[in-house]
Amino acid sequence: MIFKVYYQESINQVPVREKTKVLYIEGESVRDVRTKIADRGFNVEFVQAVKGAYLEYEQQNEDYKVLEI
């Protein structure tokens, strides 16, 4: 399943909408995704499962790339 992760680049950064970044990652669950990116030092705001029509919509975005870990 594909998950959309909203994050700040630094664990010390306060979440601000204008500085929030997004990455897509494949995983089995939210916990699995958080475990995979735990060593990167991100301040993870939210992890959301992406499927169906929402996934198709996201795939049309030019910035759509699935991170493989």
N, C-alpha and C positions, 0 to 999 in steps of 0.2 A: 504494500500500500504506500502511496505517496503522501508525505506530510509537508505542510508549509510551516516554516519556523520564522517567527518574528523575533528579532534580536538586536541588541546593541553590541558594538564590536568589543567593548571592554566591560568587564564585570563591575568596574567602578563607575561606569557611566549611568546617569539617571535616565530612565526611559523618557524620551522626547519623540513625539510622532515624526517630526521632520528628520530625525537622525536614525529612525528605525530601519533596519535592513531586513531582507527576506531571503531565505534559501529554501530549496526543496530537497528533501532527502527521502530515500526509500527505507522503510522499516516495518516491523511487525506491530509495534504499538508506540504510544507516546513515550513510555518509559524507555523502550529500545532506542528511539531517536535521541532522547535526552542523554542516554548513556554514550551513544556514538559521538556526540559533539561536546561531551563534558570536558575533554582535555583541551579544547580550543579557547577557553577563557571568555566565552560569550556570556552576556547577560540576557538569557532567554526570557522573553516576555510571554510568548504564547506559542503553542504547538497545535496545529489544526489538521485533521485528516482532510485530504482533497480527493474527491471521487465524483464520478458521474459527469453531469453537465459542467459542474464547477471546474473539474480537472480539464475538460476539453477547452473551456474558456481560458484557463491559466496557460495551457500549452500554446495558445495563439500569441502570447506575449513574447516579444523578442528576447527578454531577459530570462526566460524559463530554461533552467538547466538543473538536472537532478544531480545532487552531490552524491558521489559513490564512495562509501567508506567501508 
